[in-house]
Amino acid sequence: MLATHARVQAKGIHVRDLVEIGMGRTARKAYDLNDVEIVPSRRTRSSKVVSTAWQIDAYRFELPLVTHPSDAIVSPSSAVAIGELGGLGVLNAEGLWARHADAEGALASLLRTAEKADDPTMLIRELQDLHAAPVRGELIAEAIKSVRESGVTVAARVSPQHAAELAPDLLAAGVELLVVQGTIVSAEHVAQEGEEPLNLKEFIADLDVPVIAGGVSDYRTAMHLMRTGAAGVIVGQGYTPGVTSTDRVLGIGVPMATALVDAAAARRDYLDETGGRYVHVLADGGITCSGDIAKAIACGADAVMLGSPLAAAAEAPGRGLYWTSAAAHPSLPRSRVASATDQEVDLKTLLLGPASDADGTINLFGALRRALAKTGYSDLKEFQKVEVTARV
């Protein structure tokens, strides 16, 4: 037991945070976003003098919104709409717009299957079939070009397995922010003999654009990713209740509040280590309403990656359906194709209001402004210092 305590203290985990789950085996207590609440301060302010803006590298956004790179919510046209409203839409460079000249037609076929399918696995099989088509550089370049011509910031996601192969074409097409995202992304990957793993540090150093990488769920992995030169680190695996199943399939998952606080601690220590290099933390998963957005930032996030909450937008190509890229994995899918909403609202109203319902799913970032104002903070960096309580 003493050896166990020494190991966890070396990781920055306090012994008091451990519980014994059996003889000689301890586990750490961890908290999800719905386990914490924000504590008001002695001051309030008008929401009109509150800023929700953030900036990563040279790119400034009025909303701390980055989309999860799902074809269900991000098409070239919806990426433009999101950018014009102050967020960042991330195209999936290995998704339908990269594989099919008629991506809209492919989606329409999926939607028809959804209307008549009694077996939900039919939708997974259809997605797997659609993703069996090869990635075509000219198609994703065309999608990127249409976003670039609108004047909004262009971002695209690649998996670690295909990052080195696809990045040159993406940059040539005009990508300004590159997202390297997988279920788990580490700075150290051990490959089988004859396989050349991605050296993330060298990969990032050779690029002229900032890279956001993840997901991670703990302090040590977040710190290692920061040391690769990443401009941002994604925390979480895009968990969505009823949609993703990484916890059921792989048994992997860390409650989001704890994962964010740990990553924020890594950011702080890395800032000291480098003498001032700030790496942004993005929360990806467990966010279903505006209160979750506020709690994620209170726990240390600079921005949130939203997936299923955006499925309600009339501009979303999935028309209310939602899935992550892990749904199309050829042998081990970790996401369902599910109906994420029973309502449809235009994107501007969804993000900025006004809301006519009290459930926190409309006016997502108007509510964030109000949360900052009610607790007396003027911007997101200040709000990361707000006091929180946890249900024990």
FENQUIDA-V630533 format. One record per pair of residues at least 24 apart in sequence whose ideal C-beta (glycine too) atoms are under 8 Angstrom apart, sorted by the first residue. I is the first residue (numbers start at 1). J is the second residue. D is the distance in Angstrom with one decimal. If there is no record, write none. Layout:
I&J&D ; I&J&D
//
This chain:
1&26&7.8 ; 11&219&6.7 ; 11&220&6.4 ; 12&219&5.9 ; 12&265&6.9 ; 30&254&6.1 ; 30&255&4.4 ; 30&257&7.8 ; 30&258&3.9 ; 30&259&7.8 ; 31&255&5.4 ; 31&257&4.3 ; 31&258&5.1 ; 31&390&5.2 ; 31&391&7.8 ; 32&255&3.9 ; 32&256&5.6 ; 32&257&5.8 ; 32&258&7.9 ; 32&286&6.0 ; 33&255&7.9 ; 33&256&5.1 ; 33&257&5.2 ; 33&286&5.3 ; 33&287&7.1 ; 33&292&4.9 ; 33&295&4.7 ; 33&296&6.3 ; 33&299&7.6 ; 34&292&7.6 ; 35&255&7.1 ; 35&257&6.2 ; 35&390&5.7 ; 35&391&5.0 ; 36&257&4.9 ; 36&295&5.8 ; 36&298&7.7 ; 36&299&7.0 ; 36&388&4.9 ; 36&389&6.7 ; 36&390&5.1 ; 36&391&7.6 ; 37&295&7.7 ; 37&388&6.6 ; 37&389&5.2 ; 38&294&6.3 ; 38&295&6.4 ; 38&298&5.2 ; 38&371&6.8 ; 38&375&6.3 ; 38&386&5.7 ; 38&387&7.7 ; 38&388&5.7 ; 39&375&7.7 ; 39&386&6.9 ; 39&387&4.0 ; 39&388&6.3 ; 39&389&5.9 ; 40&374&6.2 ; 40&375&5.2 ; 40&376&7.5 ; 41&375&5.4 ; 41&376&4.5 ; 41&377&7.7 ; 41&386&7.1 ; 41&387&7.4 ; 42&376&7.1 ; 43&376&3.2 ; 44&373&6.4 ; 44&374&5.8 ; 44&375&7.5 ; 44&376&5.4 ; 45&373&5.2 ; 45&376&5.8 ; 45&377&7.9 ; 45&378&6.7 ; 46&373&6.2 ; 47&369&4.7 ; 47&370&5.2 ; 47&372&7.4 ; 47&373&4.0 ; 49&373&7.9 ; 49&378&6.6 ; 50&369&4.9 ; 50&372&4.5 ; 50&373&5.1 ; 50&377&7.5 ; 50&378&5.9 ; 50&379&7.3 ; 51&378&6.5 ; 51&379&4.6 ; 51&380&7.5 ; 52&365&5.9 ; 52&368&5.7 ; 52&369&5.7 ; 52&372&7.4 ; 52&379&7.8 ; 52&380&6.5 ; 53&86&7.9 ; 53&379&7.4 ; 53&380&7.6 ; 54&280&7.5 ; 54&302&5.4 ; 54&303&5.7 ; 54&380&5.7 ; 56&177&7.4 ; 56&210&6.4 ; 56&212&7.6 ; 56&231&5.7 ; 56&232&5.8 ; 56&280&5.2 ; 56&302&7.6 ; 56&303&7.9 ; 57&177&7.7 ; 57&210&4.1 ; 57&231&5.4 ; 59&88&7.8 ; 59&153&5.1 ; 59&176&6.8 ; 59&177&6.5 ; 59&210&7.8 ; 61&86&5.7 ; 61&87&6.2 ; 61&88&5.8 ; 61&153&7.5 ; 61&303&7.6 ; 62&86&3.2 ; 63&87&4.6 ; 63&351&6.7 ; 63&365&5.0 ; 64&293&7.8 ; 64&297&6.7 ; 64&301&7.6 ; 64&302&6.5 ; 64&303&3.8 ; 64&304&6.1 ; 64&365&7.8 ; 64&368&7.6 ; 64&380&6.1 ; 65&303&6.6 ; 65&304&6.6 ; 65&306&6.2 ; 65&351&7.1 ; 65&365&6.8 ; 66&90&6.2 ; 66&155&7.6 ; 66&212&7.8 ; 66&282&5.9 ; 66&303&5.4 ; 66&304&7.2 ; 66&305&4.9 ; 66&306&7.7 ; 67&305&6.8 ; 67&306&6.1 ; 67&307&7.4 ; 67&310&6.4 ; 68&238&5.5 ; 68&284&6.4 ; 68&305&5.0 ; 68&306&6.4 ; 68&307&3.5 ; 68&324&6.6 ; 69&95&7.3 ; 69&156&7.7 ; 69&157&3.6 ; 69&179&6.5 ; 69&181&6.7 ; 69&325&6.6 ; 70&95&7.8 ; 70&307&5.7 ; 70&318&7.7 ; 70&322&6.8 ; 70&323&6.3 ; 70&324&5.5 ; 70&325&6.6 ; 71&95&4.4 ; 71&96&4.8 ; 71&97&7.1 ; 71&103&7.6 ; 71&107&7.1 ; 71&317&6.6 ; 71&318&7.2 ; 71&323&7.9 ; 71&325&7.9 ; 72&307&7.9 ; 72&311&6.1 ; 72&316&6.6 ; 72&317&6.7 ; 72&318&3.2 ; 72&321&5.7 ; 72&322&4.8 ; 72&323&5.5 ; 72&340&8.0 ; 73&307&6.5 ; 73&310&4.4 ; 73&311&5.9 ; 73&313&7.2 ; 73&316&4.8 ; 73&317&7.2 ; 73&318&6.3 ; 73&322&7.0 ; 74&317&7.6 ; 75&103&7.3 ; 75&104&7.8 ; 75&317&4.3 ; 76&143&4.6 ; 76&144&7.9 ; 76&146&4.5 ; 76&147&5.3 ; 77&146&7.7 ; 77&315&7.0 ; 78&313&7.3 ; 78&315&4.6 ; 78&316&6.3 ; 78&317&6.4 ; 78&347&7.4 ; 79&147&5.1 ; 79&152&7.3 ; 79&154&7.9 ; 79&155&8.0 ; 80&146&7.6 ; 80&147&5.7 ; 80&150&4.3 ; 80&152&5.7 ; 81&315&5.2 ; 81&347&5.4 ; 82&152&7.9 ; 82&347&7.0 ; 83&147&7.4 ; 83&150&7.0 ; 83&152&2.7 ; 83&153&6.1 ; 84&150&7.4 ; 84&152&6.1 ; 85&347&6.6 ; 85&348&6.0 ; 85&351&5.6 ; 85&352&6.9 ; 86&351&8.0 ; 87&351&7.1 ; 88&153&5.9 ; 88&155&5.5 ; 88&177&7.1 ; 89&147&7.5 ; 89&152&7.7 ; 89&155&7.0 ; 90&155&4.5 ; 90&156&6.6 ; 90&157&5.2 ; 90&179&5.5 ; 91&140&7.4 ; 91&143&6.0 ; 91&144&6.8 ; 91&147&7.1 ; 91&154&7.9 ; 91&155&7.0 ; 91&156&4.7 ; 91&157&7.0 ; 92&156&7.5 ; 92&157&5.3 ; 92&325&5.8 ; 93&135&7.5 ; 93&140&5.1 ; 93&156&4.3 ; 93&157&6.1 ; 93&158&5.1 ; 93&166&5.7 ; 93&170&5.8 ; 94&131&7.8 ; 94&135&5.7 ; 94&157&7.7 ; 94&158&6.5 ; 94&159&6.1 ; 94&162&6.3 ; 94&166&7.4 ; 94&325&7.0 ; 95&131&7.7 ; 95&325&6.5 ; 96&130&6.2 ; 96&131&7.8 ; 97&139&6.5 ; 97&140&6.4 ; 97&143&4.5 ; 98&135&4.8 ; 98&136&6.6 ; 98&139&5.5 ; 98&140&4.0 ; 98&143&7.3 ; 99&130&7.0 ; 99&131&6.6 ; 99&133&4.3 ; 99&134&6.8 ; 99&135&5.8 ; 99&136&6.6 ; 99&139&7.0 ; 100&130&6.9 ; 100&133&6.2 ; 100&139&7.3 ; 101&139&6.3 ; 104&317&7.3 ; 106&130&5.4 ; 107&317&5.5 ; 107&318&7.0 ; 110&321&7.6 ; 110&337&7.4 ; 111&318&7.8 ; 111&319&5.9 ; 111&321&7.0 ; 114&321&6.0 ; 114&337&6.8 ; 114&339&7.9 ; 120&336&6.2 ; 120&337&6.9 ; 120&338&7.8 ; 123&323&7.9 ; 123&336&7.7 ; 123&337&3.8 ; 124&327&6.0 ; 124&328&7.8 ; 124&333&5.3 ; 124&336&7.1 ; 124&337&6.5 ; 127&323&6.9 ; 127&327&5.4 ; 127&328&4.5 ; 127&333&8.0 ; 127&337&6.6 ; 128&328&5.5 ; 128&329&7.7 ; 128&330&5.8 ; 128&333&7.3 ; 130&328&7.2 ; 131&328&3.9 ; 131&330&7.6 ; 132&330&7.3 ; 135&162&7.6 ; 135&166&7.0 ; 137&166&7.8 ; 137&169&4.4 ; 140&166&7.9 ; 140&169&7.3 ; 140&170&7.0 ; 140&173&7.0 ; 141&169&6.4 ; 141&170&8.0 ; 141&172&7.4 ; 141&173&3.9 ; 144&170&6.8 ; 144&173&4.1 ; 144&174&5.4 ; 144&175&6.0 ; 145&173&6.2 ; 145&174&6.4 ; 148&173&7.7 ; 148&174&4.1 ; 153&177&6.4 ; 155&179&6.1 ; 157&181&5.2 ; 157&325&7.8 ; 159&325&7.8 ; 160&185&5.7 ; 160&189&7.3 ; 160&198&5.1 ; 160&200&7.6 ; 161&198&7.5 ; 163&198&5.7 ; 163&203&6.4 ; 164&198&5.9 ; 164&203&6.3 ; 167&203&7.5 ; 167&207&6.8 ; 171&207&7.1 ; 171&208&7.2 ; 171&209&6.3 ; 175&209&6.5 ; 176&209&5.9 ; 177&209&6.3 ; 177&210&5.8 ; 177&211&7.9 ; 177&212&6.5 ; 178&207&6.8 ; 178&209&5.5 ; 178&210&7.5 ; 178&211&5.0 ; 178&212&7.3 ; 179&211&7.6 ; 179&212&4.8 ; 179&213&7.6 ; 179&234&7.7 ; 180&211&6.0 ; 180&212&7.3 ; 180&213&4.6 ; 181&212&7.8 ; 181&213&7.2 ; 181&214&6.0 ; 181&215&6.7 ; 181&234&6.0 ; 182&215&7.2 ; 183&215&6.7 ; 183&237&5.3 ; 183&246&6.0 ; 183&250&7.4 ; 183&252&7.5 ; 183&326&6.4 ; 183&334&6.8 ; 184&215&6.4 ; 184&216&7.5 ; 184&217&7.9 ; 184&237&7.3 ; 184&252&7.0 ; 185&213&5.4 ; 185&214&5.4 ; 185&215&6.2 ; 185&216&6.8 ; 185&225&6.9 ; 185&234&7.6 ; 186&216&7.7 ; 186&221&5.8 ; 186&224&6.7 ; 186&225&7.4 ; 187&221&7.6 ; 187&224&3.9 ; 187&225&5.5 ; 187&227&6.7 ; 187&228&5.2 ; 188&224&6.9 ; 200&225&7.4 ; 200&228&4.5 ; 200&230&7.6 ; 201&227&7.4 ; 201&228&4.3 ; 201&229&6.2 ; 204&228&5.5 ; 204&229&4.2 ; 204&230&6.3 ; 205&229&6.0 ; 212&280&7.6 ; 212&282&6.6 ; 214&282&7.1 ; 214&284&6.9 ; 215&284&6.0 ; 215&285&7.8 ; 216&259&7.7 ; 216&263&6.6 ; 217&252&7.8 ; 217&253&7.4 ; 217&254&3.8 ; 217&259&4.6 ; 217&262&7.9 ; 218&254&6.6 ; 218&259&7.0 ; 218&262&5.7 ; 219&262&4.2 ; 219&263&7.0 ; 219&265&5.8 ; 219&266&4.9 ; 220&266&7.7 ; 222&262&6.8 ; 222&263&4.2 ; 222&266&4.1 ; 222&267&7.5 ; 222&281&7.7 ; 223&266&4.2 ; 223&269&6.8 ; 223&270&6.1 ; 226&266&6.3 ; 226&267&6.9 ; 226&270&4.5 ; 226&279&4.5 ; 227&270&7.2 ; 230&279&6.4 ; 231&279&6.7 ; 231&280&6.5 ; 232&279&6.5 ; 232&280&4.0 ; 232&281&7.2 ; 232&282&5.6 ; 232&302&7.6 ; 233&263&6.2 ; 233&266&8.0 ; 233&267&7.8 ; 233&279&5.9 ; 233&280&7.3 ; 233&281&5.8 ; 233&282&7.0 ; 234&282&4.9 ; 234&284&5.0 ; 234&305&6.6 ; 235&259&5.1 ; 235&260&5.5 ; 235&263&4.7 ; 235&281&5.9 ; 235&282&6.6 ; 235&283&5.6 ; 235&284&6.5 ; 235&301&7.2 ; 236&283&6.1 ; 236&284&4.1 ; 236&285&3.5 ; 236&286&6.8 ; 236&305&7.8 ; 237&284&7.1 ; 237&285&5.8 ; 238&284&5.1 ; 238&285&5.0 ; 238&305&7.2 ; 238&307&6.0 ; 238&324&5.1 ; 238&326&7.8 ; 239&285&3.6 ; 239&286&5.2 ; 240&285&7.1 ; 240&288&7.7 ; 240&307&5.9 ; 240&308&4.7 ; 240&322&7.0 ; 240&324&7.5 ; 240&340&7.5 ; 241&288&7.0 ; 242&336&7.3 ; 242&338&5.6 ; 243&307&7.9 ; 243&308&6.1 ; 243&322&5.8 ; 243&323&6.6 ; 243&324&7.1 ; 243&335&5.9 ; 243&336&5.5 ; 243&338&4.8 ; 243&340&6.8 ; 244&285&7.6 ; 244&324&5.9 ; 244&326&7.1 ; 244&334&6.3 ; 244&335&5.0 ; 244&336&7.7 ; 245&334&5.3 ; 245&335&6.6 ; 245&336&6.8 ; 246&326&7.2 ; 246&334&4.7 ; 249&332&6.4 ; 249&334&4.9 ; 250&334&7.0 ; 255&286&7.6 ; 256&283&6.4 ; 256&285&5.9 ; 256&286&3.9 ; 256&287&7.7 ; 256&296&6.9 ; 256&299&7.7 ; 257&295&6.9 ; 257&299&5.1 ; 257&390&7.6 ; 260&296&6.2 ; 260&299&4.0 ; 260&300&4.9 ; 260&301&5.5 ; 261&299&5.2 ; 261&300&5.8 ; 263&300&6.6 ; 264&299&7.0 ; 264&300&2.7 ; 264&301&7.7 ; 264&384&7.2 ; 265&300&7.9 ; 267&300&7.3 ; 288&361&7.6 ; 289&359&6.8 ; 289&360&3.4 ; 289&361&5.6 ; 289&364&7.8 ; 290&360&4.5 ; 290&361&7.5 ; 290&363&6.9 ; 290&364&4.7 ; 290&365&7.6 ; 290&366&7.9 ; 290&367&3.4 ; 290&368&6.4 ; 290&371&7.8 ; 291&360&5.4 ; 291&367&7.3 ; 291&371&7.8 ; 293&364&6.1 ; 293&365&7.3 ; 293&367&7.4 ; 293&368&5.4 ; 294&367&7.1 ; 294&368&5.5 ; 294&371&4.0 ; 294&372&7.9 ; 294&383&8.0 ; 295&388&7.4 ; 297&368&7.3 ; 297&380&5.8 ; 297&383&5.7 ; 297&384&6.4 ; 298&383&6.3 ; 298&384&6.8 ; 298&386&4.9 ; 298&388&5.6 ; 299&388&7.0 ; 300&384&5.6 ; 301&384&7.9 ; 302&380&6.7 ; 306&364&7.7 ; 308&340&4.1 ; 308&341&7.7 ; 309&340&8.0 ; 309&350&7.7 ; 309&361&6.5 ; 309&364&6.5 ; 310&347&7.8 ; 310&350&7.1 ; 311&340&3.9 ; 311&341&5.3 ; 312&340&7.3 ; 312&341&4.1 ; 312&343&5.6 ; 312&344&6.2 ; 312&345&5.7 ; 312&350&6.0 ; 312&361&6.8 ; 312&362&8.0 ; 313&344&7.7 ; 313&345&6.7 ; 313&346&7.0 ; 313&347&4.3 ; 313&350&5.1 ; 314&344&5.2 ; 314&345&6.6 ; 314&346&5.1 ; 314&347&6.9 ; 315&346&7.2 ; 315&347&4.8 ; 316&347&8.0 ; 319&344&7.9 ; 320&344&6.6
//
